[in-house]
């Protein structure tokens, strides 16, 4: 399965955290062979289990033990008057936005809110919050139904700026990242048409980039079928990217921007190239793509209204497989760690999945349209105006280097019906 995602011929010379990809593959293959030899029936039995679910999840470097018996709601955060539509972490605090136009900064440890931010339109009506993103130095960005992007100071709890009149419809997605300053700060001209002046300016940009090679940017996705890239230093729009439908979700990984929405297509944009071209436009779902999350290596997950979760080779824009299990559309995804993620659906189900095994480890009843996982806590919000805080009890156990421990690590315990 691992080789299906990552062809060795193309990637064995690359490195991950200083370790060659070839060595990672060898260790992975060796581990799987040893595990299969030690207890093949148990190992294959965990894939596609319908009634019993093991609490063991094999990772690249060892055994991750998820005590599923302790996966439960710890407490709930109440304060919004309508549906919570977005969540993000800022300076260690949870920040949530809702359809009532309020943004609450929470002190999770004390189960209370620190600040309540709110903007009202000239009509006196609230401006529903649809998306949130956080930048450096406590800057919070909120995307609204009135087509505006607002900039907040989280520390002082005040509105400091706004971007209006650019997008013409709801801002459904926001992402803050950075790009190569030497590429995007030099004059943009078609390849092959650079003059000596252009080359000089580009060389100057490279020299400037030696001091600060990365440029912070804000990316917004809207129902107006556009994605806009903003310079955080002056809030100028640097690029406008076109979609065939409303943009609902997006993420950035390895200088690649992935966007998706109501046209059920996955768009892959290369942030390393002048003009940010679309290098892949892929089909794989049959309904709106509501959410996406980047996992380990090049794996990208998408959740759709067609009830499936797409597993993609991100940079290739290639659908590897689809996961079924939800009885209604998938509304949210959250990464727990490299091996595990959580999905929520309109079927009121919250499901925990293993990426390596392509299987559902556990399912609990919960209505959620937004998910976020931080450390051992999972935050979920739905249409009950509250945020539920779950304990995932994820613990890293001993590494799988001693063969004598394999039988114990693979054994069943705390199975569930």
N, C-alpha and C positions, 0 to 999 in steps of 0.2 A: 504493500500500500504506500509506504514512504517513497519508493522509487517512482510510483505513479505521479506523485506531486512534483518531485524534483529529479529530472533526468540527470544521471551522473555525467554523461558526456558533455553537458553544457556547464555544469556547476562545480565539478570536483576540484577545480583549481581555486575556487573562491574561499574566503575565510569567514568565520562567524565567531566574533569575540576572540580573535587571535588563533582560532583552531581551524585547520583546513576543513572544507566541506567534505572532502574525501574521507577524512578520519571520522567525521561525524556519521557519515553513511555507514562506514565499516563498523563503528561501535553500535549503531542502531541495528544493522543486520545481524551482528553477532548476538546482541541482546535478545532479539526476537527469536533467533534460532535456538538459543539456550532455553528461553521460556517455553517454546513449543516442545522441545525435547523433554523438558522437566514435567510438564503437565498439559499435553495438547488438548485434552478434552475440555478442561476447565477454561483454557485460554479462548478457544473458539466458541465456547458456550456463552461467553459474555456478549458476543456480537449478535444483535437482533433479538435479545431476550425479551419475551413478552410478559412474563409474570414475575420473574425474580431478577433483581438488579444487584450486581456486586458493588461493594463500596471501594473497590480497588481500581485505580487508573494508572497505567504504566506511562511514565514520562521518559524523556530522552536521557536524563541523568539519574533517574531513580524512580522510586515508587511514591507517587502522590496518594495519600490516603484521605479520602473525603468521608468523614463520619456523617453519613447521610441521616442518621437518626437524630443528629443535632441541627439539621437544616430546618430552621423554624423562624417564625417572626419574633424578633426580640422586642420591638416596640414600634409605635407609629408616631409620625410627626404631623401635627394638625395645625393649620393656620390659614391655608388658602380657602377661598369660598367657592371656587369652581375647579374644574379638572386641571391637574398639574400636567403641563405639556413639555417641560424640558428640565434637565438637571445637569449640573456640572460641579466640579470641585474647584475652589478658589482659596489659595492660602491656607489649605487644610480644612476649610469650612465647606459644607454642602450649600449649594445655591440652587434654588428651584424657581421656575417661572410658571405662571398659570394663565388661564383664559380670562381671569378677572383683572388682568393687567398688573398684578403684583409680582415682585421678585423678592424672595425671602432668603436671607443669609442665616443659616442655622448653626447653632452650637450643638452638634450631634451628641457629644458626651453628656450634656445636661438636658438634652431633649427640649431645647428652647430656641427661639430665634433671636439673633443679635440685632438685625435690622430688617426693615421692610421698605423696599423701594417701589415706587409706583409712579406711573405717568398717565395723565388723563389728556384726552384730546380737547380742542377748543369747544367741542360740543358738550363736554362734561362726561362723555362716555369713556370707559377704560379702553386701553389699547392692548388687546390680548398678546401675550408673549408666546411665540412659537418655537424659538430656538435660543440657545445660549452658547457662548464660548468665552474662554479666559485667556488673557495675554499676560505679559510680564508686568511687574510692579502693581499688581492688584487691579488691572484693567479688566472690566467685564463688558462683553458685547451682548446685546439682546436683539433678536430679530422679531418683528412685530407684524400683526395682521394689517396694519396701516401702511405697509411697504417700507417702513423706516428701520434703520439700524441705529441703536442708541448705545452710547459709550458711558460707562459708569465707573466711578471710583469706589471699589469695594471697601476700602479701608475707611474712607470718610462717609460712604453711603450717599453719594450725590451724583446727579447727572452732569457730565462734563462736555458732552458733544453729541451730535446726531448726524447721520447721513440720510438725507431725504431727497426725493425727486430723481433718484437714479433707477432703482427697481420700481416696477409698476404693478406689482402684486405681492402677496404674502411672502415673507422671508422664512422658509421652512428649515433651512440648514445653515449653520455657521461653523467654520473651522479656523483656528489660528495655527500657523506654522511658519517656516522660514524657507527662503530660496537662495540660490547662489547670486550674490550681489554682482559678480563680475559678468553674469549673463544678462541680467534684467535691468542694469543701470546704464548700460552702454546704448548708443543709438540702435534702433531696430530697423534693419533694412533687409531686403530679400538676399538670400545667399547668392554669392557670385557678383553682387553689385556694390560691395564695399569699396569706398574710395580710401585714399591715404588718410584723410581726415577721420573717417569712421574707424579705421584700424588704430589710429592714434588715440581716439577717444576710448576704444575698447581696452587698449593697453593701460590707459590711465585708470579705468575702472578696475582692472585687475590689481593695480598697485594699491588703490584705495581699499580693495577687498582684502588685502593682506592684513589690514587692521581689523576689519569686521567683515568676514567673507560671507556671512549669512544675513539676509535681509528679512525682518519680520513682516508677515503679511496676514491679512484677514481674507478669507474666502467665503462668499455668501451664495446660497442657492435659493432661487425664488420660483414661485408659481408662474412668473412671467416667462418661463422657459430659458432663463439665462443663469450663468454662473459668473460672478464678478470677483476679480482679484484686486484687493485694496492694499495700498502702501500704508502701513501702520504709522509711519513717521509723519505723514501729512494727510492721510485719509483720501488720497487721490486714487481714482480707479485706474489700474494699470492695464487690465485685460478684461474683455467681455467674451465669454464662451457661450455658444449657442446649443440648446437642447431641442429635441423634437417634442418634448412635453414638459410639464411642471417638474422642477427639481425638488425632490423630497429629502434626500439624504446624501451624504458624502463623507469621505475620509481621505487621509493622506498617509502614504507609506513609501519610504525610500525615494522621495522626490517625485512620486507619482500621485496624481490626484484622481480619485475614483468618485464618480457621481452617478446618480440614478434617480428614477422617479416614475411618473405615471405612464411613460411609454414602455416600461418594463425592460429597458435596455441598460446595460452597464457601459459607461463611458470611461475611458482611460486617457488621462491627459498627462503629458510629460512636462513637468515643471523645470526640467534641466535645459529645455530648448527655448530659444527666443520665440515669443508668440504663443507659447504653451499649446502646441498642436494636440489634436485628438489622435492618438496612435492606435486606438482600438475602439470599436463600437460593437458590442456583443449582445446576442440574444440568448436567453436561457429561461426566462420567466414568461408567464402568460398574463400576469396582472401587475399592478403597481408595485414597485420595489419600495418598501416602507422604511427599511433600515439596513445598515451594513456595519461591519466591524472587521478590522484587520487582525489576523492571528499571527502565528509564528511564520518565519521565512516569508514566503510569497503568497500565503493563503489568505483569501478574502472571503467573507461570508456575507450573504445578502438574504434578507427576509422579505417575503412577498405576500400580496393578497391572494396568490394562488395556492396558499397553504404550505408552501415548501420553503426550505432553506437551501440556497445555492452555495456550493463550495467551488471556488474559482482559483485558478492559477492567475493571480492578479496582474502581473506585468504582461502576460500573454492575452489577457481578456478571454480566457478559455474556461468554460464550465466543465468541471471535472465530474461532479455528481450532484444530485439533489437529495436532501433529507426530508422525509415525510414523517408525520406524527401528529401535527396539529390538525384539528378538525375545522379550523377556520383560518383566516389570514394571519400571518405572522406580523406582529406590530412592533417588536423591539428585540434587539440583540445586545448582549454584554459579554465582554471577554473577562473570564476569571483568571486564567493563566494561559501559558502556551498550549496546554493540552485540553482545556475545558472552557466551555462557554454556556451561557444561559439564554434561552429564548422565551418570549411571551407572545401569546396569541389572543385573538378575539374570541377564542373558545374558552377563555378564562383558565388557561393552563400555563404554568410556568415550568419549563423543561430544562434539565441539565444534560449537556451532551459531552461526549468524548470526541475530539477531533480525530485522533489516531484510529479509533475503532469505528467511527462513523455511526455511533449508536447513542440512544438516549439512556442516561444513567438513572434518571429519576424524574418524576412529574408530580407537581403539586397543584392544587386549585388556587388560582390567584388571578384577578383581573388587573392587567398592566398594559399600559401603552408606552411607558418609558422605563428604561432600565439603566443602572449604572453600578459597577462593581469596584470597590476600593478595599484593598487588603482583604480581610475576612468578612466584610460586610457587603451585602447586596441591597441596593435601594431600588424599589419598584413603586411606580405610581400609576393609578388608573383613573376611573371616573368617580371615585369616592372622596375626592378633595384631600386625600391624605397620602403620605409617603410611608410605605412599609419598609422597615429595616430588618433584613434577614441575616442570620449568622450562617456562614457557609462552612465554618470549621475546617478550612483547608490547611493541612499539615504536611510538611515535607518530612518523609521518613528516610530510612537508611538507603544508601545508594546500592545499586544492584551489581556489585562486583564479586561477591562471594556466592558461589553456586549453591552452597549448603543452605542459604537463606531463601532460595527461590520457591521451594514448596510452601513455606510459610507465607511468603508475600503473595503467592497466587491463590492461597486457600480462601474459601468463602467464610465470611463472618458478617454478622448483622445484615443478613439478606432480608429483602422486603417482598411482600406479596401485594 
